[in-house]
């Protein structure tokens, strides 16, 4: 199905899930993966970036190492750009490498005002390319004791509720 997967990562936990997602896709399709990490210049930061070069390389090398240890042919590229050019850099890297698909991580930041503000990274990448853009699911947050609030949800005993089977 896909033979060349471009995986865009950042420094968030969603990138780890995206690496696992791309690994599974590449195994199923017998595909190669190119990992892209875009380090952004800080606005008004006078040439400083969000991550140091060493931190950015550590994230990139970790993702490439994880893919290669799973038997997936992988390579990586690190780019620098302003905060306004991240999506362009991802789309350009995909087209330059002749990728079949772009895989991004998701942070699931959904708020009521997100509809009125700017679009997310996925939407901005989609607007720049005709390639399919897949979003790996965000890591789930699970409470230490998921049954802790059960008594608050069920104030009456369960036996008081009638059950009907048809």
C-alpha positions as CSV (number, residue, x, y, z in Angstrom):
1,X,0.0,0.0,0.0
2,X,2.5,2.6,1.2
3,X,6.2,2.1,0.4
4,X,7.6,5.5,1.6
5,X,6.3,6.9,4.8
6,X,7.3,10.4,6.1
7,X,7.0,10.6,9.9
8,X,7.0,14.0,11.4
9,X,7.9,14.1,15.1
10,X,8.4,16.7,17.8
11,X,9.4,16.6,21.5
12,X,6.0,15.5,22.8
13,X,4.8,12.1,24.0
14,X,2.6,11.9,20.9
15,X,5.7,11.4,18.9
16,X,6.4,8.1,20.6
17,X,2.9,6.9,19.6
18,X,3.5,8.2,16.1
19,X,6.7,6.2,15.9
20,X,4.9,3.0,17.0
21,X,2.1,3.7,14.5
22,X,4.6,4.3,11.7
23,X,6.4,1.1,12.6
24,X,3.3,-1.0,12.4
25,X,2.4,0.6,9.1
26,X,5.8,0.0,7.7
27,X,5.8,-3.6,8.8
28,X,2.5,-4.2,7.2
29,X,3.4,-2.4,3.9
30,X,7.1,-3.4,3.8
31,X,7.9,0.3,3.6
32,X,10.8,2.6,4.4
33,X,10.4,5.5,6.7
34,X,11.9,9.0,6.7
35,X,11.7,10.7,10.1
36,X,11.6,14.5,10.0
37,X,12.0,16.7,13.0
38,X,11.6,20.5,12.6
39,X,13.2,22.6,15.3
40,X,11.5,26.1,15.4
41,X,13.2,29.4,16.0
42,X,11.7,31.3,19.0
43,X,9.7,34.3,18.0
44,X,11.9,37.3,19.0
45,X,14.4,34.8,20.3
46,X,17.4,36.2,18.3
47,X,18.3,32.9,16.7
48,X,17.5,30.7,19.6
49,X,15.4,27.6,19.0
50,X,12.8,25.7,21.1
51,X,15.2,22.8,21.5
52,X,19.0,22.9,21.5
53,X,20.6,21.1,18.5
54,X,21.7,18.2,20.8
55,X,18.1,17.8,22.1
56,X,16.6,17.8,18.6
57,X,19.2,15.3,17.4
58,X,18.5,13.1,20.4
59,X,14.7,13.0,19.5
60,X,15.5,12.3,15.9
61,X,18.1,9.6,16.6
62,X,15.8,7.9,19.1
63,X,13.0,7.6,16.5
64,X,15.3,6.4,13.8
65,X,16.9,3.9,16.2
66,X,13.4,2.6,17.3
67,X,12.4,2.0,13.6
68,X,15.7,0.3,12.7
69,X,15.6,-1.9,15.8
70,X,12.1,-3.1,14.5
71,X,13.7,-4.0,11.1
72,X,12.3,-1.0,9.3
73,X,14.7,0.8,6.8
74,X,14.8,4.4,8.3
75,X,16.6,7.6,7.9
76,X,16.2,11.0,9.5
77,X,16.4,14.7,8.7
78,X,16.5,17.7,11.1
79,X,15.3,21.1,9.8
80,X,15.3,24.6,11.3
81,X,12.5,27.0,10.5
82,X,10.4,29.7,12.0
83,X,7.2,28.8,13.8
84,X,5.3,29.9,10.7
85,X,7.1,27.5,8.4
86,X,6.8,24.1,10.1
87,X,4.0,22.7,8.0
88,X,5.6,24.0,4.8
89,X,8.9,22.2,5.8
90,X,7.0,19.0,6.5
91,X,5.1,19.1,3.2
92,X,8.2,20.0,1.2
93,X,10.2,17.2,2.8
94,X,7.5,14.7,1.9
95,X,7.4,15.9,-1.7
96,X,11.2,16.1,-2.1
97,X,11.5,12.5,-0.8
98,X,8.5,11.3,-2.9
99,X,6.6,10.0,0.1
100,X,3.4,8.1,-0.3
101,X,1.9,9.3,3.1
102,X,2.7,11.7,5.9
103,X,2.2,10.5,9.6
104,X,1.9,13.1,12.4
105,X,1.4,12.7,16.1
106,X,-1.8,14.1,17.8
107,X,-1.9,16.0,21.0
108,X,-5.7,16.1,21.2
109,X,-5.9,19.7,22.2
110,X,-9.6,20.3,21.7
111,X,-11.1,23.3,23.3
112,X,-14.2,25.2,22.5
113,X,-12.2,28.2,21.1
114,X,-10.0,26.0,18.8
115,X,-12.7,26.4,16.1
116,X,-12.2,30.2,16.1
117,X,-8.5,30.3,16.3
118,X,-5.9,28.9,13.9
119,X,-6.0,25.4,12.5
120,X,-3.9,22.7,14.0
121,X,-0.7,21.3,12.4
122,X,-2.6,18.5,10.7
123,X,-5.0,20.8,9.0
124,X,-2.2,23.1,7.9
125,X,-0.2,20.2,6.4
126,X,-3.3,18.9,4.6
127,X,-3.8,22.3,3.0
128,X,-0.3,22.2,1.5
129,X,-0.2,18.7,0.1
130,X,-2.3,16.2,-1.9
131,X,-0.7,13.3,0.0
132,X,-2.7,11.4,2.6
133,X,-2.0,12.7,6.1
134,X,-2.5,10.2,8.9
135,X,-2.7,11.2,12.5
136,X,-1.4,8.7,15.1
137,X,-3.6,8.7,18.2
138,X,-2.5,10.6,21.2
139,X,-1.3,8.7,24.2
140,X,-4.2,8.0,26.6
141,X,-4.1,9.3,30.1
142,X,-5.4,6.7,32.6
143,X,-5.9,7.4,36.3
144,X,-4.0,5.2,38.7
145,X,-7.3,3.9,40.1
146,X,-9.9,4.1,37.4
147,X,-12.6,2.8,39.7
148,X,-12.0,5.4,42.4
149,X,-15.0,7.6,41.3
150,X,-17.4,4.7,40.7
151,X,-19.3,5.3,43.9
152,X,-19.9,8.9,42.9
153,X,-21.3,7.9,39.5
154,X,-23.7,5.3,41.0
155,X,-25.5,6.7,44.0
156,X,-28.2,4.0,44.1
157,X,-27.5,0.3,44.3
158,X,-27.5,-1.4,40.9
159,X,-30.2,-3.9,42.0
160,X,-32.8,-1.1,42.1
161,X,-32.6,-0.6,38.4
162,X,-34.8,-2.9,36.3
163,X,-33.2,-4.7,33.4
164,X,-35.0,-5.6,30.3
165,X,-33.9,-8.2,27.7
166,X,-35.5,-8.7,24.4
